[in-house]
């Protein structure tokens, strides 16, 4: 039976990935620090749901606790490690940058050490579309130079990519970094804009729309994202002889970067329109200037993902938003204008 150690299983993406792998018959061990960056009850409920599957076990501790992390990995003996746990949030990194250094850099180093000690077949780690920084040539391609990060959050994720490359070179440990593009869906993070929009619209409160709504995002439904991660598990980076067309495979290490996105940029105002349509209520729109550290647009070229796995994310905004709103109304026990 296949075995995956996943960090961040009480988090949004880690929870969905663990669910998918468990459905596929994997044994999964989760690792999560249960920090209070957002409502811990939501995290606890995700873990409670996962624990209902006999193939799931978990350790609740911080990434910075290298000894506990190392023992958990060693005891579980995973085939692969998928590192998703991180201090998330672009805007919060402006307020509390130290949290990002401790979790995203020190914590990621501890994960890489544990992966090396366990001699896993493949280490997969989360990066972000924010790593492209001030790049304006879109859609973003993994082979583009990305040295102009605009926030501490993005800088820590780009640092993780560099650390991962060095680790792959030094220890011949296959490493795949995947860059996410604005992930949304059921069981999401309450600090995300679409979550805040939904709550405010239902409450009849105004929503802040930055850059006057002229923001473009490659919204990626969480179910599509975790399917891409699952398929990348067996796309293990090797030597250059294993490279495919358009590959980001390093000439110096078994290391590659892969975008996971819908390959379709959507205007923020159109995304809000979709939420309004599902709720049957109009938003009170408070137009705001661009926030420090925000990117006006992100848009993925997901050709490499398709080449490596045969898969391309395809859930439409209307379909994905409908799934999120359905979950939100059920989870919070609220009614919308359509009911």
Long-range contacts (C-beta under 8 A, 24 or more apart in sequence): 1-25, 1-26, 1-27, 2-26, 2-27, 2-79, 3-27, 3-28, 3-29, 3-76, 3-77, 3-78, 3-79, 3-80, 4-28, 4-29, 4-78, 4-79, 4-80, 4-81, 4-82, 4-233, 5-29, 5-31, 5-72, 5-73, 5-76, 5-78, 5-80, 5-81, 5-82, 5-120, 6-30, 6-31, 6-81, 6-82, 6-84, 7-31, 7-32, 7-63, 7-81, 7-82, 7-83, 7-84, 7-85, 7-111, 8-32, 8-83, 8-84, 8-85, 8-86, 9-46, 9-47, 9-50, 9-58, 9-84, 10-34, 10-43, 10-44, 10-46, 10-47, 10-58, 10-60, 11-43, 11-46, 11-84, 11-85, 11-88, 11-189, 12-183, 12-185, 12-187, 12-188, 12-189, 12-222, 13-84, 13-126, 13-180, 13-183, 13-222, 13-225, 13-226, 14-82, 14-84, 14-85, 15-46, 15-47, 15-49, 15-50, 15-187, 16-185, 16-187, 16-222, 16-223, 16-225, 16-226, 17-82, 17-84, 17-226, 17-229, 17-230, 18-50, 18-56, 19-49, 19-50, 19-226, 20-226, 20-227, 20-230, 21-230, 22-50, 22-53, 22-55, 22-56, 24-230, 25-55, 26-55, 27-55, 28-55, 28-56, 28-57, 29-56, 29-57, 29-58, 29-59, 29-72, 29-76, 29-78, 30-56, 30-57, 30-58, 30-59, 31-58, 31-59, 31-60, 31-61, 31-63, 31-69, 31-72, 31-85, 32-58, 32-60, 32-85, 33-60, 33-61, 33-62, 33-63, 33-85, 33-103, 34-60, 35-62, 35-87, 37-87, 37-88, 37-89, 37-92, 37-191, 38-189, 38-190, 38-191, 39-190, 42-187, 42-190, 46-187, 62-103, 62-107, 63-103, 63-106, 63-107, 63-108, 63-110, 63-111, 64-102, 64-103, 64-106, 64-107, 64-110, 65-110, 66-110, 66-113, 66-114, 69-110, 69-111, 69-114, 70-110, 70-113, 70-114, 70-117, 73-114, 73-115, 73-117, 73-118, 74-114, 74-117, 74-118, 77-118, 78-118, 78-120, 79-120, 79-121, 79-122, 80-120, 80-121, 80-122, 80-123, 80-124, 80-233, 81-111, 81-114, 81-115, 81-118, 81-120, 81-122, 81-123, 81-124, 82-124, 82-125, 82-229, 82-233, 83-108, 83-111, 83-123, 83-124, 83-125, 83-126, 84-126, 86-126, 86-156, 86-157, 87-153, 88-153, 88-189, 88-191, 89-153, 89-191, 90-130, 90-151, 90-153, 90-154, 90-293, 90-294, 91-291, 91-293, 92-153, 92-191, 93-151, 93-152, 93-153, 93-156, 93-293, 94-151, 94-152, 94-292, 94-293, 97-152, 100-152, 100-153, 100-156, 101-152, 101-156, 104-153, 104-156, 104-157, 104-159, 104-160, 105-156, 105-159, 105-160, 105-163, 108-160, 108-163, 109-163, 112-163, 112-164, 112-167, 112-173, 115-173, 116-167, 116-171, 116-173, 120-173, 121-174, 121-236, 122-174, 122-175, 122-176, 122-233, 122-236, 123-164, 123-167, 123-173, 123-174, 123-175, 123-176, 124-175, 124-176, 124-177, 124-178, 124-229, 124-232, 124-233, 125-160, 125-164, 125-175, 125-176, 125-177, 125-178, 126-157, 126-177, 126-178, 126-180, 127-157, 127-158, 127-160, 127-161, 127-177, 127-178, 127-179, 127-180, 127-257, 128-153, 128-154, 128-157, 128-179, 128-180, 129-179, 129-180, 129-181, 129-182, 129-218, 129-259, 129-261, 129-295, 129-298, 129-300, 130-154, 130-157, 130-295, 130-298, 131-157, 131-158, 131-161, 131-179, 132-179, 132-295, 132-298, 133-158, 133-295, 138-265, 138-297, 138-298, 138-299, 139-218, 139-263, 139-265, 139-299, 139-300, 139-301, 140-179, 140-259, 140-298, 140-299, 140-300, 140-301, 141-246, 141-259, 141-301, 142-179, 142-248, 142-256, 142-257, 142-258, 142-259, 142-301, 142-304, 143-246, 143-248, 150-293, 150-294, 150-295, 151-293, 161-257, 164-255, 165-250, 165-252, 165-253, 165-255, 166-253, 168-237, 168-250, 168-253, 168-254, 168-255, 169-250, 169-252, 169-253, 169-255, 172-254, 173-254, 174-236, 174-237, 174-238, 174-254, 174-255, 175-237, 175-253, 175-254, 175-255, 175-256, 176-232, 176-235, 176-236, 176-237, 176-255, 176-256, 176-257, 176-258, 177-255, 177-256, 177-257, 177-258, 178-228, 178-229, 178-232, 178-257, 178-258, 178-259, 178-260, 179-257, 179-258, 179-259, 179-260, 179-261, 179-300, 180-220, 180-225, 180-260, 180-261, 181-217, 181-218, 181-219, 181-220, 181-259, 181-260, 181-261, 181-262, 181-298, 181-299, 181-300, 182-217, 182-218, 182-219, 182-220, 182-298, 183-220, 183-221, 183-222, 183-225, 184-219, 184-220, 184-221, 184-222, 184-320, 184-321, 184-324, 185-221, 185-222, 185-223, 185-320, 185-323, 185-324, 185-327, 186-222, 186-323, 186-324, 186-326, 186-327, 186-328, 187-222, 187-327, 188-222, 188-324, 193-268, 194-271, 194-275, 194-321, 194-324, 195-328, 197-272, 197-275, 197-283, 198-275, 198-279, 198-324, 198-325, 198-328, 200-283, 200-284, 201-275, 201-276, 201-279, 201-281, 201-282, 201-283, 202-279, 202-281, 202-334, 202-336, 204-284, 205-284, 206-283, 206-284, 206-285, 206-286, 207-272, 207-283, 207-284, 207-285, 207-286, 208-286, 208-288, 209-268, 209-269, 209-272, 209-285, 209-286, 209-287, 209-288, 210-288, 210-289, 210-290, 210-291, 210-294, 211-288, 211-289, 211-290, 211-294, 211-296, 212-287, 212-288, 212-289, 213-267, 213-268, 213-269, 213-272, 213-285, 213-287, 214-267, 214-268, 214-296, 215-267, 215-268, 215-294, 215-296, 215-297, 216-265, 216-266, 216-267, 216-268, 216-296, 216-297, 216-298, 216-299, 217-265, 217-266, 217-268, 217-271, 217-297, 217-298, 218-261, 218-262, 218-263, 218-264, 218-265, 218-266, 218-298, 218-299, 218-300, 219-262, 219-266, 219-271, 219-317, 219-320, 220-260, 220-261, 220-262, 220-300, 220-313, 221-262, 221-313, 221-315, 221-319, 221-320, 221-323, 223-315, 224-260, 224-262, 224-313, 224-314, 224-315, 225-260, 225-313, 227-311, 227-313, 228-260, 228-305, 228-309, 228-311, 228-313, 229-260, 231-308, 231-309, 231-310, 231-311, 232-258, 232-305, 232-308, 232-309, 235-308, 235-309, 244-304, 244-307, 244-308, 245-307, 246-303, 246-304, 246-307, 247-304, 247-307, 248-304, 256-304, 258-304, 258-305, 258-308, 259-300, 259-301, 259-302, 259-304, 259-305, 260-300, 260-302, 260-305, 260-313, 261-298, 261-299, 261-300, 261-302, 261-313, 262-300, 262-302, 262-313, 262-314, 262-315, 263-299, 263-300, 263-301, 263-302, 263-303, 263-312, 263-313, 264-299, 265-297, 265-298, 265-299, 266-317, 270-317, 271-317, 271-321, 274-317, 274-318, 274-321, 275-321, 275-325, 277-318, 278-321, 278-322, 278-325, 278-336, 278-338, 279-325, 279-336, 279-337, 279-338, 280-336, 280-337, 280-338, 281-336, 281-337
